[in-house]
Amino acid sequence: MLATLMTGIRATERVLLAVIMIAMSIMFFINVVVRETSPRLATELAWIEEATLFALAWLVFIGLGLTLERRRHIAMTVFADSLPPWPVFVLQKLINISGVVVCALFTKFSFDFAVFIFHSGQISPTLGFSMIALYAPLPVGFALLTLRYVLEFLGFQNRFAIQDVIADH
């Protein structure tokens, strides 16, 4: 059941990331073309800058969990690579429990902040959206990252088993 749930979460994340990337690319393309061809009309499309800022926030934070799972976060492995298997296992568990604690705290703090922003009634200048649209990806992304660290700690996933991450590019 957990495998099915994680497959669904991964698929949803991938679709969201792809849609956001495509939408951002199209919006930027339109914005550049309009600025070059019709500067008067460009003022009517000022909202594109803000929309892409909001989309970028969602893109970054939704991608956190997938990035960790695929071992794409920055890592310093020289020390761990020189150790025998047992201390490496303990070090990996410490890394994962630290990740759980830090990301869970960030999830809570960012959720509290997003609720504060929502209750403040702040509105974006050009889109007229609630600013929650800019701050909501933080708790969502950190919750997804916390989930990945928990799964790693419990042994359901093992990003450390992934080899040749650099060669994969």
Secondary structure by P-SEA (a helix, b strand, c coil): caaaaaaaaaaaaaaaaaaaaaaaaaaaaaaaaaaaccccccccccaaaaaaaaaaaaaaaaaaaaaaaaccccccccccccccaaaaaaaaaaaaaaaaaaaaaaaaaaaaaaaaaaaacccccccccccccccaaaaaaaaaaaaaaaaaaaccccccccccccccc
